[in-house]
Amino acid sequence: MGHVYRSINLANELKNDYEIIFITREKISFKFFKKYFKCFFIDRKDITKEKKILEKIKPDLVIIDKLKERNIT
């Protein structure tokens, strides 16, 4: 849960200057983030949804905080 708290702390610092939107693949993170910010949940099997969301909202800033990195081929 450390990454969740780190992300929330960063979002709280930025929320006065930016609209904060989270995208997560973790159900527990989604439940926590959606209490305070707009949040999208993406199924782990859907590797295209994240790109579609980013293309739609056209963010000025993207911050990625990942616990694990894996290769998808």
PyMOL Python script that loads the backbone (N, CA, C, O; Angstrom):
from pymol import cmd

cmd.read_pdbstr("""\
ATOM      1  N   MET A   1       0.822  -1.210   0.000  1.00  0.00           N
ATOM      2  CA  MET A   1       0.000   0.000   0.000  1.00  0.00           C
ATOM      3  C   MET A   1       0.860   1.266   0.000  1.00  0.00           C
ATOM      4  O   MET A   1       0.332   2.370  -0.129  1.00  0.00           O
ATOM      5  N   GLY A   2       2.160   1.117   0.141  1.00  0.00           N
ATOM      6  CA  GLY A   2       3.031   2.288   0.160  1.00  0.00           C
ATOM      7  C   GLY A   2       2.940   3.110  -1.106  1.00  0.00           C
ATOM      8  O   GLY A   2       2.974   4.340  -1.050  1.00  0.00           O
ATOM      9  N   HIS A   3       2.824   2.442  -2.264  1.00  0.00           N
ATOM     10  CA  HIS A   3       2.709   3.184  -3.520  1.00  0.00           C
ATOM     11  C   HIS A   3       1.400   3.965  -3.587  1.00  0.00           C
ATOM     12  O   HIS A   3       1.345   5.027  -4.206  1.00  0.00           O
ATOM     13  N   VAL A   4       0.351   3.450  -2.959  1.00  0.00           N
ATOM     14  CA  VAL A   4      -0.934   4.158  -2.937  1.00  0.00           C
ATOM     15  C   VAL A   4      -0.807   5.441  -2.125  1.00  0.00           C
ATOM     16  O   VAL A   4      -1.247   6.503  -2.566  1.00  0.00           O
ATOM     17  N   TYR A   5      -0.213   5.349  -0.952  1.00  0.00           N
ATOM     18  CA  TYR A   5      -0.039   6.541  -0.118  1.00  0.00           C
ATOM     19  C   TYR A   5       0.884   7.556  -0.782  1.00  0.00           C
ATOM     20  O   TYR A   5       0.645   8.761  -0.710  1.00  0.00           O
ATOM     21  N   ARG A   6       1.937   7.066  -1.426  1.00  0.00           N
ATOM     22  CA  ARG A   6       2.851   7.959  -2.144  1.00  0.00           C
ATOM     23  C   ARG A   6       2.101   8.684  -3.265  1.00  0.00           C
ATOM     24  O   ARG A   6       2.277   9.888  -3.456  1.00  0.00           O
ATOM     25  N   SER A   7       1.280   7.964  -3.991  1.00  0.00           N
ATOM     26  CA  SER A   7       0.507   8.560  -5.084  1.00  0.00           C
ATOM     27  C   SER A   7      -0.510   9.570  -4.572  1.00  0.00           C
ATOM     28  O   SER A   7      -0.678  10.635  -5.166  1.00  0.00           O
ATOM     29  N   ILE A   8      -1.189   9.248  -3.477  1.00  0.00           N
ATOM     30  CA  ILE A   8      -2.161  10.173  -2.882  1.00  0.00           C
ATOM     31  C   ILE A   8      -1.467  11.441  -2.395  1.00  0.00           C
ATOM     32  O   ILE A   8      -1.977  12.542  -2.601  1.00  0.00           O
ATOM     33  N   ASN A   9      -0.319  11.299  -1.756  1.00  0.00           N
ATOM     34  CA  ASN A   9       0.418  12.477  -1.282  1.00  0.00           C
ATOM     35  C   ASN A   9       0.838  13.368  -2.442  1.00  0.00           C
ATOM     36  O   ASN A   9       0.720  14.591  -2.358  1.00  0.00           O
ATOM     37  N   LEU A  10       1.324  12.775  -3.514  1.00  0.00           N
ATOM     38  CA  LEU A  10       1.707  13.549  -4.689  1.00  0.00           C
ATOM     39  C   LEU A  10       0.488  14.217  -5.317  1.00  0.00           C
ATOM     40  O   LEU A  10       0.548  15.386  -5.700  1.00  0.00           O
ATOM     41  N   ALA A  11      -0.604  13.491  -5.423  1.00  0.00           N
ATOM     42  CA  ALA A  11      -1.837  14.049  -5.988  1.00  0.00           C
ATOM     43  C   ALA A  11      -2.340  15.225  -5.159  1.00  0.00           C
ATOM     44  O   ALA A  11      -2.792  16.225  -5.717  1.00  0.00           O
ATOM     45  N   ASN A  12      -2.268  15.121  -3.857  1.00  0.00           N
ATOM     46  CA  ASN A  12      -2.697  16.230  -2.999  1.00  0.00           C
ATOM     47  C   ASN A  12      -1.839  17.471  -3.203  1.00  0.00           C
ATOM     48  O   ASN A  12      -2.338  18.593  -3.104  1.00  0.00           O
ATOM     49  N   GLU A  13      -0.565  17.282  -3.485  1.00  0.00           N
ATOM     50  CA  GLU A  13       0.322  18.418  -3.757  1.00  0.00           C
ATOM     51  C   GLU A  13      -0.007  19.074  -5.098  1.00  0.00           C
ATOM     52  O   GLU A  13       0.160  20.284  -5.255  1.00  0.00           O
ATOM     53  N   LEU A  14      -0.467  18.291  -6.050  1.00  0.00           N
ATOM     54  CA  LEU A  14      -0.704  18.788  -7.409  1.00  0.00           C
ATOM     55  C   LEU A  14      -2.145  19.198  -7.689  1.00  0.00           C
ATOM     56  O   LEU A  14      -2.404  19.845  -8.704  1.00  0.00           O
ATOM     57  N   LYS A  15      -3.080  18.844  -6.830  1.00  0.00           N
ATOM     58  CA  LYS A  15      -4.505  19.004  -7.151  1.00  0.00           C
ATOM     59  C   LYS A  15      -4.959  20.452  -7.331  1.00  0.00           C
ATOM     60  O   LYS A  15      -5.982  20.690  -7.973  1.00  0.00           O
ATOM     61  N   ASN A  16      -4.241  21.411  -6.792  1.00  0.00           N
ATOM     62  CA  ASN A  16      -4.630  22.811  -6.982  1.00  0.00           C
ATOM     63  C   ASN A  16      -4.265  23.334  -8.367  1.00  0.00           C
ATOM     64  O   ASN A  16      -4.844  24.315  -8.835  1.00  0.00           O
ATOM     65  N   ASP A  17      -3.314  22.689  -9.018  1.00  0.00           N
ATOM     66  CA  ASP A  17      -2.860  23.138 -10.332  1.00  0.00           C
ATOM     67  C   ASP A  17      -3.250  22.202 -11.469  1.00  0.00           C
ATOM     68  O   ASP A  17      -3.189  22.582 -12.638  1.00  0.00           O
ATOM     69  N   TYR A  18      -3.649  20.988 -11.131  1.00  0.00           N
ATOM     70  CA  TYR A  18      -3.971  19.983 -12.143  1.00  0.00           C
ATOM     71  C   TYR A  18      -5.227  19.217 -11.752  1.00  0.00           C
ATOM     72  O   TYR A  18      -5.551  19.078 -10.572  1.00  0.00           O
ATOM     73  N   GLU A  19      -5.927  18.724 -12.770  1.00  0.00           N
ATOM     74  CA  GLU A  19      -7.003  17.765 -12.523  1.00  0.00           C
ATOM     75  C   GLU A  19      -6.329  16.403 -12.332  1.00  0.00           C
ATOM     76  O   GLU A  19      -5.543  15.975 -13.178  1.00  0.00           O
ATOM     77  N   ILE A  20      -6.628  15.742 -11.252  1.00  0.00           N
ATOM     78  CA  ILE A  20      -5.992  14.469 -10.931  1.00  0.00           C
ATOM     79  C   ILE A  20      -6.897  13.318 -11.359  1.00  0.00           C
ATOM     80  O   ILE A  20      -8.063  13.251 -10.969  1.00  0.00           O
ATOM     81  N   ILE A  21      -6.350  12.420 -12.160  1.00  0.00           N
ATOM     82  CA  ILE A  21      -7.067  11.230 -12.606  1.00  0.00           C
ATOM     83  C   ILE A  21      -6.129  10.041 -12.452  1.00  0.00           C
ATOM     84  O   ILE A  21      -5.000  10.066 -12.942  1.00  0.00           O
ATOM     85  N   PHE A  22      -6.595   9.008 -11.777  1.00  0.00           N
ATOM     86  CA  PHE A  22      -5.804   7.797 -11.608  1.00  0.00           C
ATOM     87  C   PHE A  22      -6.299   6.724 -12.561  1.00  0.00           C
ATOM     88  O   PHE A  22      -7.495   6.625 -12.839  1.00  0.00           O
ATOM     89  N   ILE A  23      -5.366   5.920 -13.060  1.00  0.00           N
ATOM     90  CA  ILE A  23      -5.674   4.719 -13.830  1.00  0.00           C
ATOM     91  C   ILE A  23      -4.965   3.584 -13.109  1.00  0.00           C
ATOM     92  O   ILE A  23      -3.756   3.647 -12.883  1.00  0.00           O
ATOM     93  N   THR A  24      -5.709   2.550 -12.748  1.00  0.00           N
ATOM     94  CA  THR A  24      -5.104   1.452 -11.991  1.00  0.00           C
ATOM     95  C   THR A  24      -5.623   0.104 -12.455  1.00  0.00           C
ATOM     96  O   THR A  24      -6.723  -0.010 -12.995  1.00  0.00           O
ATOM     97  N   ARG A  25      -4.810  -0.907 -12.233  1.00  0.00           N
ATOM     98  CA  ARG A  25      -5.203  -2.287 -12.510  1.00  0.00           C
ATOM     99  C   ARG A  25      -5.439  -3.059 -11.216  1.00  0.00           C
ATOM    100  O   ARG A  25      -5.746  -4.251 -11.252  1.00  0.00           O
ATOM    101  N   GLU A  26      -5.302  -2.401 -10.101  1.00  0.00           N
ATOM    102  CA  GLU A  26      -5.465  -3.054  -8.800  1.00  0.00           C
ATOM    103  C   GLU A  26      -6.805  -2.664  -8.185  1.00  0.00           C
ATOM    104  O   GLU A  26      -7.092  -1.478  -8.020  1.00  0.00           O
ATOM    105  N   LYS A  27      -7.616  -3.643  -7.851  1.00  0.00           N
ATOM    106  CA  LYS A  27      -8.947  -3.370  -7.301  1.00  0.00           C
ATOM    107  C   LYS A  27      -8.880  -2.623  -5.978  1.00  0.00           C
ATOM    108  O   LYS A  27      -9.677  -1.714  -5.741  1.00  0.00           O
ATOM    109  N   ILE A  28      -7.950  -2.988  -5.122  1.00  0.00           N
ATOM    110  CA  ILE A  28      -7.861  -2.317  -3.820  1.00  0.00           C
ATOM    111  C   ILE A  28      -7.429  -0.859  -3.988  1.00  0.00           C
ATOM    112  O   ILE A  28      -7.917   0.020  -3.278  1.00  0.00           O
ATOM    113  N   SER A  29      -6.515  -0.605  -4.924  1.00  0.00           N
ATOM    114  CA  SER A  29      -6.097   0.775  -5.198  1.00  0.00           C
ATOM    115  C   SER A  29      -7.263   1.575  -5.761  1.00  0.00           C
ATOM    116  O   SER A  29      -7.469   2.730  -5.388  1.00  0.00           O
ATOM    117  N   PHE A  30      -8.026   0.957  -6.662  1.00  0.00           N
ATOM    118  CA  PHE A  30      -9.174   1.633  -7.255  1.00  0.00           C
ATOM    119  C   PHE A  30     -10.169   2.062  -6.181  1.00  0.00           C
ATOM    120  O   PHE A  30     -10.655   3.193  -6.198  1.00  0.00           O
ATOM    121  N   LYS A  31     -10.470   1.170  -5.257  1.00  0.00           N
ATOM    122  CA  LYS A  31     -11.419   1.494  -4.184  1.00  0.00           C
ATOM    123  C   LYS A  31     -10.925   2.669  -3.344  1.00  0.00           C
ATOM    124  O   LYS A  31     -11.718   3.504  -2.909  1.00  0.00           O
ATOM    125  N   PHE A  32      -9.638   2.730  -3.121  1.00  0.00           N
ATOM    126  CA  PHE A  32      -9.063   3.812  -2.319  1.00  0.00           C
ATOM    127  C   PHE A  32      -9.019   5.122  -3.106  1.00  0.00           C
ATOM    128  O   PHE A  32      -9.471   6.155  -2.613  1.00  0.00           O
ATOM    129  N   PHE A  33      -8.476   5.087  -4.330  1.00  0.00           N
ATOM    130  CA  PHE A  33      -8.333   6.299  -5.139  1.00  0.00           C
ATOM    131  C   PHE A  33      -9.676   6.958  -5.436  1.00  0.00           C
ATOM    132  O   PHE A  33      -9.793   8.183  -5.385  1.00  0.00           O
ATOM    133  N   LYS A  34     -10.696   6.146  -5.748  1.00  0.00           N
ATOM    134  CA  LYS A  34     -11.978   6.719  -6.172  1.00  0.00           C
ATOM    135  C   LYS A  34     -12.695   7.478  -5.053  1.00  0.00           C
ATOM    136  O   LYS A  34     -13.633   8.230  -5.317  1.00  0.00           O
ATOM    137  N   LYS A  35     -12.264   7.288  -3.820  1.00  0.00           N
ATOM    138  CA  LYS A  35     -12.847   8.055  -2.714  1.00  0.00           C
ATOM    139  C   LYS A  35     -12.463   9.527  -2.797  1.00  0.00           C
ATOM    140  O   LYS A  35     -13.203  10.395  -2.334  1.00  0.00           O
ATOM    141  N   TYR A  36     -11.309   9.804  -3.383  1.00  0.00           N
ATOM    142  CA  TYR A  36     -10.760  11.155  -3.360  1.00  0.00           C
ATOM    143  C   TYR A  36     -10.580  11.791  -4.735  1.00  0.00           C
ATOM    144  O   TYR A  36     -10.576  13.015  -4.860  1.00  0.00           O
ATOM    145  N   PHE A  37     -10.430  10.957  -5.769  1.00  0.00           N
ATOM    146  CA  PHE A  37     -10.126  11.466  -7.102  1.00  0.00           C
ATOM    147  C   PHE A  37     -10.872  10.655  -8.154  1.00  0.00           C
ATOM    148  O   PHE A  37     -11.377   9.566  -7.879  1.00  0.00           O
ATOM    149  N   LYS A  38     -10.932  11.202  -9.358  1.00  0.00           N
ATOM    150  CA  LYS A  38     -11.481  10.454 -10.475  1.00  0.00           C
ATOM    151  C   LYS A  38     -10.528   9.300 -10.764  1.00  0.00           C
ATOM    152  O   LYS A  38      -9.310   9.479 -10.756  1.00  0.00           O
ATOM    153  N   CYS A  39     -11.079   8.122 -11.018  1.00  0.00           N
ATOM    154  CA  CYS A  39     -10.232   6.945 -11.190  1.00  0.00           C
ATOM    155  C   CYS A  39     -10.855   5.983 -12.194  1.00  0.00           C
ATOM    156  O   CYS A  39     -12.068   5.772 -12.203  1.00  0.00           O
ATOM    157  N   PHE A  40     -10.014   5.409 -13.031  1.00  0.00           N
ATOM    158  CA  PHE A  40     -10.424   4.377 -13.973  1.00  0.00           C
ATOM    159  C   PHE A  40      -9.797   3.058 -13.549  1.00  0.00           C
ATOM    160  O   PHE A  40      -8.620   3.006 -13.192  1.00  0.00           O
ATOM    161  N   PHE A  41     -10.589   1.995 -13.590  1.00  0.00           N
ATOM    162  CA  PHE A  41     -10.070   0.653 -13.339  1.00  0.00           C
ATOM    163  C   PHE A  41      -9.922  -0.057 -14.672  1.00  0.00           C
ATOM    164  O   PHE A  41     -10.836  -0.045 -15.497  1.00  0.00           O
ATOM    165  N   ILE A  42      -8.772  -0.673 -14.881  1.00  0.00           N
ATOM    166  CA  ILE A  42      -8.499  -1.400 -16.117  1.00  0.00           C
ATOM    167  C   ILE A  42      -8.202  -2.849 -15.764  1.00  0.00           C
ATOM    168  O   ILE A  42      -7.387  -3.130 -14.885  1.00  0.00           O
ATOM    169  N   ASP A  43      -8.859  -3.752 -16.446  1.00  0.00           N
ATOM    170  CA  ASP A  43      -8.586  -5.171 -16.255  1.00  0.00           C
ATOM    171  C   ASP A  43      -7.151  -5.469 -16.693  1.00  0.00           C
ATOM    172  O   ASP A  43      -6.675  -4.936 -17.695  1.00  0.00           O
ATOM    173  N   ARG A  44      -6.486  -6.305 -15.950  1.00  0.00           N
ATOM    174  CA  ARG A  44      -5.079  -6.645 -16.253  1.00  0.00           C
ATOM    175  C   ARG A  44      -4.907  -7.243 -17.646  1.00  0.00           C
ATOM    176  O   ARG A  44      -3.834  -7.127 -18.239  1.00  0.00           O
ATOM    177  N   LYS A  45      -5.928  -7.869 -18.163  1.00  0.00           N
ATOM    178  CA  LYS A  45      -5.843  -8.512 -19.476  1.00  0.00           C
ATOM    179  C   LYS A  45      -6.023  -7.527 -20.624  1.00  0.00           C
ATOM    180  O   LYS A  45      -5.701  -7.851 -21.768  1.00  0.00           O
ATOM    181  N   ASP A  46      -6.525  -6.346 -20.343  1.00  0.00           N
ATOM    182  CA  ASP A  46      -6.797  -5.356 -21.390  1.00  0.00           C
ATOM    183  C   ASP A  46      -5.616  -4.396 -21.503  1.00  0.00           C
ATOM    184  O   ASP A  46      -5.511  -3.438 -20.737  1.00  0.00           O
ATOM    185  N   ILE A  47      -4.732  -4.656 -22.458  1.00  0.00           N
ATOM    186  CA  ILE A  47      -3.532  -3.835 -22.589  1.00  0.00           C
ATOM    187  C   ILE A  47      -3.756  -2.595 -23.453  1.00  0.00           C
ATOM    188  O   ILE A  47      -2.849  -1.772 -23.581  1.00  0.00           O
ATOM    189  N   THR A  48      -4.939  -2.439 -24.047  1.00  0.00           N
ATOM    190  CA  THR A  48      -5.194  -1.282 -24.908  1.00  0.00           C
ATOM    191  C   THR A  48      -6.015  -0.196 -24.222  1.00  0.00           C
ATOM    192  O   THR A  48      -6.008   0.951 -24.668  1.00  0.00           O
ATOM    193  N   LYS A  49      -6.712  -0.529 -23.162  1.00  0.00           N
ATOM    194  CA  LYS A  49      -7.620   0.418 -22.507  1.00  0.00           C
ATOM    195  C   LYS A  49      -6.885   1.641 -21.955  1.00  0.00           C
ATOM    196  O   LYS A  49      -7.373   2.765 -22.071  1.00  0.00           O
ATOM    197  N   GLU A  50      -5.725   1.425 -21.360  1.00  0.00           N
ATOM    198  CA  GLU A  50      -4.946   2.529 -20.803  1.00  0.00           C
ATOM    199  C   GLU A  50      -4.624   3.558 -21.892  1.00  0.00           C
ATOM    200  O   GLU A  50      -4.780   4.760 -21.679  1.00  0.00           O
ATOM    201  N   LYS A  51      -4.185   3.091 -23.034  1.00  0.00           N
ATOM    202  CA  LYS A  51      -3.871   3.984 -24.156  1.00  0.00           C
ATOM    203  C   LYS A  51      -5.115   4.743 -24.605  1.00  0.00           C
ATOM    204  O   LYS A  51      -5.041   5.942 -24.873  1.00  0.00           O
ATOM    205  N   LYS A  52      -6.245   4.066 -24.690  1.00  0.00           N
ATOM    206  CA  LYS A  52      -7.492   4.713 -25.110  1.00  0.00           C
ATOM    207  C   LYS A  52      -7.902   5.816 -24.137  1.00  0.00           C
ATOM    208  O   LYS A  52      -8.336   6.887 -24.560  1.00  0.00           O
ATOM    209  N   ILE A  53      -7.767   5.562 -22.846  1.00  0.00           N
ATOM    210  CA  ILE A  53      -8.111   6.573 -21.841  1.00  0.00           C
ATOM    211  C   ILE A  53      -7.199   7.784 -21.980  1.00  0.00           C
ATOM    212  O   ILE A  53      -7.669   8.921 -21.965  1.00  0.00           O
ATOM    213  N   LEU A  54      -5.903   7.547 -22.114  1.00  0.00           N
ATOM    214  CA  LEU A  54      -4.955   8.655 -22.252  1.00  0.00           C
ATOM    215  C   LEU A  54      -5.209   9.459 -23.524  1.00  0.00           C
ATOM    216  O   LEU A  54      -5.093  10.684 -23.508  1.00  0.00           O
ATOM    217  N   GLU A  55      -5.551   8.795 -24.617  1.00  0.00           N
ATOM    218  CA  GLU A  55      -5.872   9.505 -25.856  1.00  0.00           C
ATOM    219  C   GLU A  55      -7.128  10.352 -25.695  1.00  0.00           C
ATOM    220  O   GLU A  55      -7.229  11.428 -26.284  1.00  0.00           O
ATOM    221  N   LYS A  56      -8.071   9.883 -24.917  1.00  0.00           N
ATOM    222  CA  LYS A  56      -9.325  10.610 -24.715  1.00  0.00           C
ATOM    223  C   LYS A  56      -9.142  11.831 -23.816  1.00  0.00           C
ATOM    224  O   LYS A  56      -9.654  12.906 -24.127  1.00  0.00           O
ATOM    225  N   ILE A  57      -8.424  11.680 -22.710  1.00  0.00           N
ATOM    226  CA  ILE A  57      -8.319  12.792 -21.760  1.00  0.00           C
ATOM    227  C   ILE A  57      -7.180  13.753 -22.094  1.00  0.00           C
ATOM    228  O   ILE A  57      -7.162  14.876 -21.589  1.00  0.00           O
ATOM    229  N   LYS A  58      -6.238  13.341 -22.928  1.00  0.00           N
ATOM    230  CA  LYS A  58      -5.124  14.192 -23.376  1.00  0.00           C
ATOM    231  C   LYS A  58      -4.466  14.941 -22.217  1.00  0.00           C
ATOM    232  O   LYS A  58      -4.548  16.167 -22.145  1.00  0.00           O
ATOM    233  N   PRO A  59      -3.824  14.219 -21.326  1.00  0.00           N
ATOM    234  CA  PRO A  59      -3.247  14.860 -20.137  1.00  0.00           C
ATOM    235  C   PRO A  59      -2.034  15.732 -20.460  1.00  0.00           C
ATOM    236  O   PRO A  59      -1.310  15.482 -21.424  1.00  0.00           O
ATOM    237  N   ASP A  60      -1.831  16.753 -19.639  1.00  0.00           N
ATOM    238  CA  ASP A  60      -0.632  17.582 -19.733  1.00  0.00           C
ATOM    239  C   ASP A  60       0.547  16.908 -19.040  1.00  0.00           C
ATOM    240  O   ASP A  60       1.703  17.143 -19.393  1.00  0.00           O
ATOM    241  N   LEU A  61       0.249  16.081 -18.067  1.00  0.00           N
ATOM    242  CA  LEU A  61       1.277  15.447 -17.254  1.00  0.00           C
ATOM    243  C   LEU A  61       0.841  14.027 -16.918  1.00  0.00           C
ATOM    244  O   LEU A  61      -0.305  13.804 -16.527  1.00  0.00           O
ATOM    245  N   VAL A  62       1.748  13.069 -17.067  1.00  0.00           N
ATOM    246  CA  VAL A  62       1.480  11.678 -16.699  1.00  0.00           C
ATOM    247  C   VAL A  62       2.587  11.234 -15.754  1.00  0.00           C
ATOM    248  O   VAL A  62       3.770  11.378 -16.060  1.00  0.00           O
ATOM    249  N   ILE A  63       2.199  10.698 -14.611  1.00  0.00           N
ATOM    250  CA  ILE A  63       3.151  10.154 -13.646  1.00  0.00           C
ATOM    251  C   ILE A  63       2.846   8.673 -13.504  1.00  0.00           C
ATOM    252  O   ILE A  63       1.708   8.292 -13.228  1.00  0.00           O
ATOM    253  N   ILE A  64       3.850   7.849 -13.689  1.00  0.00           N
ATOM    254  CA  ILE A  64       3.663   6.402 -13.627  1.00  0.00           C
ATOM    255  C   ILE A  64       4.349   5.873 -12.376  1.00  0.00           C
ATOM    256  O   ILE A  64       5.536   6.108 -12.154  1.00  0.00           O
ATOM    257  N   ASP A  65       3.584   5.157 -11.566  1.00  0.00           N
ATOM    258  CA  ASP A  65       4.118   4.536 -10.353  1.00  0.00           C
ATOM    259  C   ASP A  65       3.737   3.065 -10.407  1.00  0.00           C
ATOM    260  O   ASP A  65       2.598   2.703 -10.112  1.00  0.00           O
ATOM    261  N   LYS A  66       4.674   2.231 -10.776  1.00  0.00           N
ATOM    262  CA  LYS A  66       4.399   0.804 -10.948  1.00  0.00           C
ATOM    263  C   LYS A  66       5.149  -0.008  -9.917  1.00  0.00           C
ATOM    264  O   LYS A  66       6.304   0.273  -9.600  1.00  0.00           O
ATOM    265  N   LEU A  67       4.477  -1.016  -9.400  1.00  0.00           N
ATOM    266  CA  LEU A  67       5.122  -1.949  -8.483  1.00  0.00           C
ATOM    267  C   LEU A  67       5.973  -2.963  -9.228  1.00  0.00           C
ATOM    268  O   LEU A  67       7.097  -3.261  -8.822  1.00  0.00           O
ATOM    269  N   LYS A  68       5.441  -3.484 -10.304  1.00  0.00           N
ATOM    270  CA  LYS A  68       6.123  -4.539 -11.054  1.00  0.00           C
ATOM    271  C   LYS A  68       6.145  -4.168 -12.524  1.00  0.00           C
ATOM    272  O   LYS A  68       5.225  -3.523 -13.028  1.00  0.00           O
ATOM    273  N   GLU A  69       7.170  -4.567 -13.185  1.00  0.00           N
ATOM    274  CA  GLU A  69       7.271  -4.396 -14.633  1.00  0.00           C
ATOM    275  C   GLU A  69       7.320  -5.783 -15.237  1.00  0.00           C
ATOM    276  O   GLU A  69       8.049  -6.650 -14.753  1.00  0.00           O
ATOM    277  N   ARG A  70       6.556  -5.998 -16.280  1.00  0.00           N
ATOM    278  CA  ARG A  70       6.609  -7.294 -16.942  1.00  0.00           C
ATOM    279  C   ARG A  70       6.574  -7.077 -18.446  1.00  0.00           C
ATOM    280  O   ARG A  70       6.021  -6.088 -18.928  1.00  0.00           O
ATOM    281  N   ASN A  71       7.148  -7.975 -19.158  1.00  0.00           N
ATOM    282  CA  ASN A  71       7.162  -7.897 -20.613  1.00  0.00           C
ATOM    283  C   ASN A  71       5.906  -8.549 -21.155  1.00  0.00           C
ATOM    284  O   ASN A  71       5.544  -9.659 -20.764  1.00  0.00           O
ATOM    285  N   ILE A  72       5.250  -7.848 -22.055  1.00  0.00           N
ATOM    286  CA  ILE A  72       4.072  -8.394 -22.721  1.00  0.00           C
ATOM    287  C   ILE A  72       4.409  -8.474 -24.202  1.00  0.00           C
ATOM    288  O   ILE A  72       4.687  -7.456 -24.835  1.00  0.00           O
ATOM    289  N   THR A  73       4.386  -9.664 -24.746  1.00  0.00           N
ATOM    290  CA  THR A  73       4.726  -9.822 -26.161  1.00  0.00           C
ATOM    291  C   THR A  73       3.578 -10.376 -26.929  1.00  0.00           C
ATOM    292  O   THR A  73       3.683 -10.576 -28.139  1.00  0.00           O
TER     293      THR A  73
END
""", "prot")
cmd.dss("prot")
cmd.show_as("cartoon", "prot")
cmd.util.cbc("prot")
cmd.orient("prot")
